[in-house]
Structures are given as structure tokens and as C-alpha cells.
């Protein structure tokens, strides 16, 4: 993403931050996302997957933060290529969760994992994605399973260790093109799960296939796991785990917002505001920068994924996926202004329509401020408050 701040910057007693790819704030509360149909779910999925995942692991190297759990089955990894479950005889279960995710308050999110069998014996098994995982006895699982040589998908709720089918096993063969399967022991499928409020939407190979409603677990982590009944050792592989949280979606102007005070008719204020703006703009600004030369007053906080350069009266900011820039005008940080006008010309050069950039104002510290941001054809107003 590239944002260009053009050659006019007028600041009237303000702490100004030019913001790019702003994330990780508490937003003004929006109306809950509704996911009761395929179209709305598909829209949310497209918006989420356009963003960098909150968490992902392709198992190119083994991450020791994965925590193994078992009631007798074995769950291991082989080499550095991918995670693999290795199951022995009997009705045993193995699973693993990630320690970093276990500490987060994960509620609404999209999660994905690829499950495959490359060789080995045919047999009865279940393998899939655990989600809204509370502990080893309380969670949901979206699974692919094989019984009587038929590959199926199903959705289960495990409560106090007891299993209940929210969606009973459904033959995958009935879904056009859902699984590339060469024989009973060689197949691969990507499982996807969108959990929004009490609506649980299932995807196979990026296609929405089913939906269930259940409110037992409103929050919880994700994991991967399997269970096997076989007369021989059987290997099922997991790869490419990814998670996107719905908190990363912006609140738009069309969303219903919870106001801090009674809403005021903007039209009634238009004449008065026009007069005030004319009066303010007739005065000299307290700070002004055309970006014609380097100014050490601009010195913000950012990640390592940022490039900032001056060229032709423009301050060009390039942000790699996952990057965030806070570009502060330091001489105004101690002024603590209350009422002000701030303006900046900004051009969005290239990037994703959901990338965001704009102004941070009434800045108190890194945990308390407002931000007015633009993205695509929309805008949003956020409040970060510790």
C-alpha cells in the first residue's frame, strides 16, 4: 500500500498523526455482523482474507508454542515440512493448540487448515479444525471423516467431553469439485470456518457448504486434531493453518454506532460550521508543512515494514502487509489542545481497498486517542481507549 500526503498541511494547535494501516484499537461499537446467508458470509470472508492473518503457520519450521494434547492417541510432527498426526490402534484422539492463541480473547473469526492423506491404509478416522476451544472437553470441531469408504464432513459440539452432532456426516462426493481425491488413501481438502456470533459457517476448498447455529461457546481458541480407528498405523497431515479475527474489519459510516451523547442534526450545524471554518482559515496556522524538505519534527512510531521518503513536495509512505505507521509532529505533543482544525491532502496510490490511512487527533498517549480514517470508498471514526 502506498499513501501520498500532498503539499498542504495546516495544523491549528493539534497533535497530528498520519496513520497507515491502523490496527489494534477499541472501536466505537458497531452493530453485530449478520451471517445468516451465503452472500453476507462471503462478503465478510472476502474482507477478512484481504487482510494479513492474525495468525498463520505453514509449518516450514516447527513452532514449539504448539501444545500437544491427547487422551491416548499420538500427535507428532515430522521434519519441518508440515504438521502430522500419527495415530496407532484403537479409538484414540490427539489434538494440539497454540499457546499464543490460547491467551487471546478470540470470539468472531475465520479459520482455515488443510488436511490430507498421502499414503497409508484406508480406515475409519476423523480429522479437522477445533474452534472456540475452551479446554480439552469443551469446543466445536469441523471435521472430515471416513466411514465405510465414504469421505464426509460434519460439525460437532463437544461439551463436558460428550459429543453432539450439530451437522451430521454429509457425503463430500455430493459436493461438486470439493475434494481432489485420487483413491481412498490419497486426498486433500481445505477446511474453513467462519464463526460470527452464534452462526457457524463451513467451507470446503473456499466454497461455503453448510451452516449451523449454536450459542454454547461464544469465544475460544483454535486447534487441529484427529481420531482414528484402524488395524494399522495411519497418518493424516495438517498444513497451512490461518486465522483472521473479525475485529480487524473497520466500522463504516453505514454501521449503526453507539454514540457518547445524543446525535445532532448535522444539517442544522452547516451554516455555523461554514462561518467557523472561514474564520479559522483566515488566520495563520500554528503549524504548516509543505514537505519540501526534511523536517525532524516528524518522528513517529512504526514497524519495520515502513518506507517514508520526500519527493516533489510529497511525503510518500509505503507500507508492507502487517505494517503500521504513527507519524507524529513532535513540537505539538506537549500543547494538549482542545479545540482545533487540522487538514491534510492525501492520495491513495495503490493497495487494498481495506487499507486505512488518516488523522489521529486528541491524542493523549499510545493507548488513548481518536482516528478519522479513509479506506476504499468509505471512511470510519475510531476511538482507542485503554
C-alpha positions in Angstrom: 0.0 0.0 0.0 1.3 3.5 -0.8 -0.1 6.7 0.7 1.0 10.1 -0.5 0.5 13.2 1.7 0.4 16.2 -0.7 1.9 19.6 -0.2 -0.6 21.3 2.1 -0.6 20.6 5.8 -2.3 23.1 8.0 -2.4 22.4 11.8 -4.2 24.6 14.3 -2.9 23.6 17.8 -3.1 19.9 17.4 -1.2 16.7 17.8 -1.3 15.2 14.3 -0.5 11.7 13.3 -0.6 10.4 9.7 -1.9 6.9 10.1 -1.4 4.0 7.7 -2.9 0.5 8.2 -4.2 1.4 11.7 -5.0 -1.7 13.7 -5.4 -3.0 17.3 -7.8 -0.4 18.7 -11.1 -0.5 20.6 -13.6 0.9 18.1 -16.8 2.7 18.6 -19.3 -0.2 19.0 -20.8 -1.3 15.7 -23.9 -3.4 15.1 -23.1 -7.1 15.1 -22.2 -8.7 11.8 -25.0 -10.7 10.4 -24.0 -14.0 8.7 -27.3 -15.7 8.2 -26.9 -16.2 4.4 -24.1 -17.1 2.0 -23.9 -13.7 0.4 -23.2 -11.8 3.7 -20.8 -14.6 4.8 -18.9 -14.5 1.5 -18.6 -10.7 1.8 -17.1 -11.0 5.3 -14.7 -13.8 4.2 -13.5 -11.7 1.3 -12.9 -8.7 3.5 -11.0 -10.8 6.1 -8.8 -12.7 3.6 -7.8 -9.4 2.0 -6.1 -8.5 5.3 -3.0 -10.1 6.8 -3.9 -13.0 9.0 -3.9 -12.5 12.8 -2.1 -15.9 12.9 -0.7 -18.3 10.4 1.7 -21.3 10.3 2.8 -23.2 7.2 5.0 -25.4 9.4 8.1 -24.6 7.4 9.7 -24.7 10.8 8.4 -26.3 13.9 6.9 -23.8 16.4 7.3 -25.0 20.0 4.3 -22.9 21.0 2.1 -25.7 19.7 0.9 -27.6 22.7 0.1 -31.3 22.3 -2.9 -32.9 24.0 -4.1 -36.4 23.9 -6.3 -39.0 25.6 -4.2 -41.8 24.3 -3.6 -41.1 20.7 -0.3 -39.7 19.5 0.1 -36.3 17.7 3.6 -35.5 16.4 5.4 -33.6 13.7 7.8 -35.0 11.1 10.6 -32.8 9.9 10.0 -29.2 9.1 7.6 -29.5 6.2 4.3 -29.9 7.9 2.4 -31.0 11.0 1.3 -34.6 11.0 -0.9 -36.7 13.2 0.2 -40.2 13.7 -2.4 -42.5 15.1 -2.0 -46.0 16.4 -4.6 -48.7 17.1 -7.9 -48.2 18.9 -10.3 -45.3 19.4 -7.7 -42.6 20.4 -7.7 -38.9 20.0 -4.9 -36.4 19.5 -5.0 -32.6 19.2 -2.9 -29.5 19.6 -3.5 -25.8 20.2 -1.1 -22.9 20.0 0.0 -21.2 23.3 -0.1 -17.7 21.8 -3.7 -18.0 20.7 -4.8 -19.5 24.0 -4.0 -16.2 25.7 -6.2 -14.1 23.3 -9.9 -13.3 23.7 -10.9 -14.8 20.3 -14.6 -14.6 19.6 -15.6 -13.9 15.9 -13.1 -15.1 13.3 -12.3 -17.0 10.1 -10.0 -20.1 10.5 -8.6 -22.4 7.9 -6.5 -25.6 7.7 -5.6 -28.1 5.0 -6.0 -31.8 5.9 -4.6 -34.5 3.7 -3.7 -38.2 3.5 -0.9 -39.0 1.1 -0.4 -42.7 1.6 -1.2 -45.5 4.1 -4.1 -47.7 4.8 -7.8 -46.9 4.5 -9.7 -46.8 7.7 -12.2 -45.0 9.9 -10.9 -41.6 11.0 -11.9 -38.1 11.9 -9.6 -35.1 11.4 -10.3 -31.4 11.5 -10.4 -27.9 12.9 -11.1 -27.3 16.5 -12.6 -23.8 17.2 -13.9 -21.8 20.1 -11.8 -24.2 22.1 -12.2 -23.6 25.8 -10.4 -26.8 27.1 -10.0 -30.4 26.1 -13.6 -31.2 27.0 -15.4 -28.1 25.6 -15.1 -27.0 22.0 -16.5 -27.3 18.4 -14.8 -29.3 15.7 -15.4 -29.1 11.9 -14.2 -32.4 10.7 -13.6 -34.5 7.6 -14.1 -38.2 8.3 -14.2 -41.6 6.6 -16.5 -44.4 7.5 -17.4 -47.4 5.2 -15.0 -46.0 2.5 -17.1 -42.7 2.3 -15.5 -39.4 2.9 -17.8 -37.0 4.7 -17.8 -33.7 6.6 -19.5 -33.0 9.9 -19.8 -30.4 12.7 -19.7 -31.5 16.3 -20.0 -29.8 19.7 -18.0 -31.4 22.5 -19.5 -30.4 25.9 -18.0 -31.8 29.1 -16.4 -34.5 26.9 -19.7 -35.6 25.3 -20.0 -35.2 21.5 -23.2 -33.9 19.8 -23.5 -33.6 16.1 -24.7 -30.1 15.0 -24.4 -31.2 11.4 -24.5 -35.0 10.9 -21.9 -36.5 8.5 -22.7 -35.4 4.9 -21.0 -37.1 1.9 -18.4 -34.9 0.3 -18.8 -36.7 -3.0 -22.2 -34.9 -3.3 -20.4 -31.5 -3.4 -19.2 -30.7 -7.0 -15.4 -30.4 -7.1 -15.0 -30.1 -3.3 -12.2 -32.6 -2.9 -9.5 -33.8 -5.2 -9.4 -37.5 -4.3 -7.4 -40.0 -6.3 -8.3 -43.0 -4.2 -9.4 -44.0 -0.7 -6.0 -43.2 0.8 -4.9 -40.1 -1.1 -6.8 -36.9 -0.8 -6.5 -33.2 0.3 -9.1 -30.7 1.4 -9.0 -27.2 2.9 -11.4 -26.7 5.8 -12.7 -23.2 6.6 -14.8 -22.0 9.4 -16.4 -18.6 9.9 -17.7 -18.1 13.4 -19.7 -14.9 13.8 -21.8 -14.6 17.0 -23.8 -17.9 17.2 -23.7 -18.6 13.4 -21.1 -21.2 12.3 -20.4 -21.2 8.5 -18.5 -24.1 7.0 -16.3 -24.0 3.9 -14.6 -26.7 1.8 -11.9 -25.6 -0.6 -13.1 -22.0 -0.2 -16.7 -22.8 -1.0 -19.5 -22.3 1.5 -21.2 -25.7 2.0 -23.2 -25.5 5.2 -24.2 -23.5 8.3 -25.3 -24.2 11.9 -26.4 -22.0 14.8 -25.3 -22.7 18.4 -24.5 -20.3 21.2 -22.8 -22.7 23.7 -19.3 -21.3 23.2 -19.1 -17.6 22.3 -15.3 -17.5 22.4 -12.3 -19.7 22.4 -9.1 -20.6 20.5 -8.5 -22.8 17.5 -6.6 -26.1 17.2 -6.2 -29.2 15.0 -6.9 -32.8 15.9 -7.8 -36.3 14.8 -9.1 -39.6 15.9 -8.5 -43.0 14.2 -9.9 -46.5 14.3 -7.6 -48.6 12.2 -5.9 -52.0 12.3 -2.7 -50.3 11.1 -0.8 -47.1 11.9 -2.4 -44.3 9.9 -1.0 -40.8 9.1 -3.1 -37.7 8.5 -1.4 -34.4 7.7 -2.3 -30.8 8.6 -0.8 -27.8 6.8 -1.4 -24.0 6.4 -3.2 -23.0 9.5 -4.5 -19.4 9.3 -6.8 -17.2 11.4 -8.4 -13.8 10.7 -10.3 -12.0 13.5 -13.4 -10.1 12.7 -12.2 -7.3 15.0 -9.9 -6.3 12.1 -12.8 -5.2 10.0 -13.4 -1.5 10.0 -16.6 0.2 11.3 -18.1 2.0 8.3 -20.2 5.1 8.2 -23.2 2.9 7.3 -22.9 0.9 10.6 -25.2 1.6 13.5 -23.0 3.3 16.2 -23.4 3.7 19.9 -23.0 7.5 20.4 -21.5 9.0 23.5 -24.2 11.6 23.5 -27.5 12.4 21.7 -27.0 12.6 17.9 -27.1 16.1 16.5 -28.6 17.0 13.1 -25.5 17.9 11.0 -27.6 19.9 8.5 -28.6 22.3 11.3 -24.9 23.0 12.1 -23.8 23.5 8.5 -24.2 27.3 8.3 -22.4 27.8 11.7 -19.6 25.5 10.8 -19.1 27.2 7.4 -18.6 30.5 9.3 -16.3 29.0 11.8 -14.1 27.3 9.2 -13.8 30.6 7.2 -12.8 32.4 10.3 -10.2 29.8 11.3 -8.7 29.6 7.8 -8.3 33.3 7.7 -5.7 33.1 10.5 -2.1 31.8 10.3 -1.8 28.1 11.2 0.1 27.1 14.3 2.0 24.5 12.2 2.4 24.2 8.5 4.5 21.8 6.4 4.6 21.5 2.6 7.0 18.6 2.7 9.5 20.5 0.6 12.4 19.5 2.8 13.2 17.1 5.6 11.6 18.1 9.0 12.9 16.4 12.1 9.7 17.3 13.9 8.1 14.3 12.1 9.2 11.3 14.0 6.7 8.6 14.7 6.4 5.0 15.8 6.2 2.3 13.2 7.0 -1.3 12.5 9.9 -2.4 10.3 7.6 -2.7 7.3 7.5 1.0 6.5 9.3 3.2 4.0 8.9 7.0 4.1 10.5 9.4 1.6 10.1 13.0 0.5 9.8 13.8 -3.3 8.4 16.7 -5.2 6.7 18.2 -2.2 5.1 14.9 -1.2 5.7 12.7 1.9 5.4 9.2 0.4 4.6 6.3 2.8 4.9 2.7 1.6 3.6 0.0 4.0 4.1 -3.7 3.6 1.3 -6.1 4.7 1.1 -6.0 8.5 2.9 -2.7 8.9 1.6 0.3 10.9 2.9 3.9 11.0 2.2 6.6 13.5 3.9 9.8 12.2 3.9 12.4 15.0 4.5 16.1 14.7 6.6 16.3 17.9 6.6 20.0 18.6 2.8 19.9 19.2 2.8 16.9 21.5 3.1 19.0 24.7 0.5 21.6 23.7 -2.5 19.5 24.8 -5.0 21.4 22.6 -8.8 21.0 23.0 -10.5 22.8 20.0 -8.8 22.9 16.6 -8.9 22.4 12.9 -6.5 20.1 11.1 -6.2 19.5 7.3 -4.1 17.3 5.1 -4.2 16.4 1.4 -3.8 12.7 0.9 -3.7 10.5 -2.2 -4.0 6.7 -2.1 -1.7 5.4 -4.8 -2.0 1.7 -4.6 -3.0 -1.1 -2.3 -6.0 -3.0 -0.9 -9.4 -1.2 -0.6 -9.5 -2.1 3.1 -6.1 -0.5 3.8 -6.6 2.6 6.1 -4.9 5.9 6.5 -5.9 9.3 8.1 -5.6 11.6 11.1 -5.2 10.8 14.7 -6.4 13.6 17.0 -6.9 14.5 20.6 -4.0 12.2 21.2 -3.2 11.5 24.9 -0.8 8.6 24.6 -0.4 5.4 22.6 -3.5 3.9 24.2 -5.9 6.9 24.1 -6.9 8.9 21.0 -9.3 9.2 18.1 -8.7 8.4 14.5 -10.5 9.6 11.4 -9.5 7.1 8.6 -10.2 6.5 5.0 -10.3 3.2 3.1 -11.6 2.4 -0.4 -14.7 4.4 -0.9 -15.5 4.7 2.8 -14.4 6.3 6.0 -14.5 5.5 9.7 -14.1 7.1 13.1 -12.5 5.1 15.8 -11.7 5.7 19.4 -8.8 3.9 21.1 -9.2 3.9 24.9 -7.3 1.9 27.5 
